[in-house]
Amino acid sequence: MLVFLLAIALLILAARGCAGCATTALVSQIPSSVDATIGKVGGEAMRAQHGVGQTPSAEDQARAARVFEELRTHLTSEEAARLVSPRLTVLSDKQANAFALPGGEVFVLTGLLDRTKDDDDALRGVMAHELGHAVRRHGVRSLVRNSVYGLVLAYVLGDMGGITATLVAGASHLDELGFSRDMEEDADAFAVDLLQRAGHTPEGLARFMESLESAPVPQILSTHPDSADRAREIRARMQKPAP
């Protein structure tokens, strides 16, 4: 028993020293169905939280739905498989923001629709970026990384149910997690690729990033990479030939 406990302690220390490696290994063992469970729990919490507010207009809901469905039609079969339960929800909120939960729950705030106004390229770019987070499983990776010690124990003991329970426990707070710089850059790269596949310019996403430099942004964006740098990188990616 002492040797077993020592082995677990060493694994935890290794996870602390290489959280990224541990996260990748754990996420690869988590089926996409878990993403859908997490997204459903988090999504219902968000809808309940905003349910007492003003209902978004039919025009706002229709605009967001049109862009969402258009982007989904240009996902590859492998990408679409990651969105086990795709669903769009428009919330009445003055913040210019959108976010995606694991499994394909996408939330667009009316503040984003107001800021982008008739600039569908900007709205399309932001939503493509958020779909990138879901497809690349960034939410699950963040939850795993923030729960890595308990998850390492569950993984070592072969308790997949424990892994699921740990992830679901944090699902209602998923929208509060700040993604890492690497994840934001990965979602930007995904957005550029998806928009070009759909026949649209990613310039709208770059413009939106630049607009964040001169207007108040949600607190959740305060931990993101510099917006001006992201706009420059997006434009640089636009010039690269498709792989």
N, C-alpha and C positions, 0 to 999 in steps of 0.2 A: 504493500500500500504506500509506503514511504517513497519508493522509487516511482510509483505512478504519480503521486502528488508532485514530486520533483520534476517529472517530465512535463506535467501541466504548467508548473511555474515557469519552466524554461520556455515553453511555447508562448506563454503570456509575455514574457520579457522580449522574446523574438518579435512578437506582434507589436510591442511598444516601439521597438527599434526599426521595424519595417512595416508600418501600418498599411502602407499602400500595397505591399506584396500580400499581406494577410487579407486585406479587403478583396483584392482580385481573386484570390483562391476561394474565399468564402462565397462571393457573389456567383462564381461559376457553378457552385453547387446548389444555388437557389433557383428553382424553376420559375418560369415567367408567371405561372398561376399565382405565386406569392405577390408579384407586382400588382396583380389585379386586386388581391385582397387588401393590400396596403392602400392602393388608390381609392378603393371603395370606402374604407374606413375614414381616410383623410378627406375624401370628397364629401361624404355625408356630414362630417363635422363642419366643413366650410359652408355648405349650403344651410345647415342649421344656424350657424353663426350669423349669416347674412339674410336669413329668411324673414326677419322682421323689418327689413329695410324696404326702400322703394323698388318696385319691379322695373327692370330695364325695359326700354321701349321696344316695340316689335321691330322697328328699323335697326336698332343696335343688335338685337339678337339675330336678325336675318343676315346682317352684314358679317358678323363674326362666324356664323354657321356656314355661310357661302365660302369664306376663305378657308375655314377648317376642313370642309369636305374636299375642296379643291386640292389642298396640300396632301391630304390622305391618299388621293387617287394616284399620286406620283411617288408614293413610298414603294420600295422594293418589297417582294414577298417576305423576305427575312426581316425587314424593318417593321412591316405591318404586323408580323407575328409577335413582336414585342409589345404591341398595343393590344393587349388581351381584351380590354374593355374600354374602347375609346368613347369619350363622352365630352361634349362641350357645355360649359356653364358660363353664362354672362352674369356677373355680379354688379350690383349698383354700388360703386365705390369711386371716390374722386381720385384715388391714386392711379397714376399712369403705369399700370403694371399688368402682367399676365404670368401665369406659372402652370407647370404641368406636374402631375403626380404620377407615380409608377403605374403602369398598366394603360395609360392613355387618358386619364382624367385631365382635361385642360380647362383652366379658368381664365377668363378675360374680364378685366374690370372696365367699367364704363369710362373711367378716367383715361384709359389708353385709347378707347374709341374716340373720345373727345379730342385728345391731343393729336391723333393721326388724322382726324377729320376726314377729308376725301382722299387722303394719301393711302390707298390700299396697298401700295408697295411697302410702305412702312409697317402697316398692320400685318401684312403677309410675312414680312421678315421677322418680326417679333414672334409670331406664332410658329414659324418654322424653327426658330431658335428653341422655343419651349418644347416643341415636339422632339427636338434633338435630345433634350434632357431625358425625356421618357424613353426614346428608342435606345439611347446609350446607357440607360439604367442608372443615371446619376443620382436619383433620389434614393434608390436602394443602396448604392455605394456610400452615400453620405450617412444613411442610417446604420449601415454595417460599421463604417469607420467610427461613428460616435458610440457604438455599442460593442466594439471589437472584443473586449475582454470576456464579456458574457457569451458572446457568439463563439469565441474560440473554445470555450468550455463545452458549449452545446455541440459544436462541430466534432470535437475530440470524443465526446461521449456518444456520438451518433444520434443526437436528439434533434432531428429536423423540425419536430413540432416545437421544440424550445426556441429554435432559430426563428420560426414563423411568429411565435408569440412575442419574442423580443422586438421584431420588426414592426409588427402590428401595434404594439404598445406605443411606439413613437410616431405612428402614422398621422395622428391628428395634429401633430406639431411639425409636419414635414415642410410646410410652406414657410416656416421660420428658419430653416436651416440655410446657411450661406454656402453656396457651392464654391469649390476651390477655383483658382485661376485656370488650372488645366481643364476643368470641366466646362467652364464658361467658354474657353477658347475652342474646346471640342464641339460644343453646341453651336457656336458661331460657324465653325467649319462645316458642320452638318447642314446648317441653314443655307449657306452659300451653295452647297451641292444640290440640296433639294430645290431651291428656288431656280437654279439654272436648269435642272431637269424639267421643272414645270414651265419653263419658257419665260421666266420673269427675272428681272435684274435684282441682285442683292443690294443695289444702291439705296433702296428704301430703308434697309436695316442699318446701313452706314449712316444715313441721314438721321435716323432715330437716335442712334448712339450719340451723335454730335449734339442733338437737341437736349440730351441729358446734362450737358455741360452748362447750360444756361437756364435750366428750369429745375424746380424742386423735384427730387426723386424719392421713391419709397425707401424706408429704412432698410428693407431687405437688399436693396441694391448698393448699400454703402460698403459692403464687403467685396463687391465685384471689382474686376480689373478696371483700369482707367478707361473711360468711355471713348475718349479721343484716340487712344492707342488701338482700341478695338475697331473703331471705324477705319483707321488706316490699314489694319490687318485684313479687314473684310474686303477693302478695295484691292489690296495686294492679291488676295486669293481669287478675286474676280478675273485677274489677268492671267492666272495660271491655266494651262491647258487641262482639260478633263482627263482623269486617269484612264 
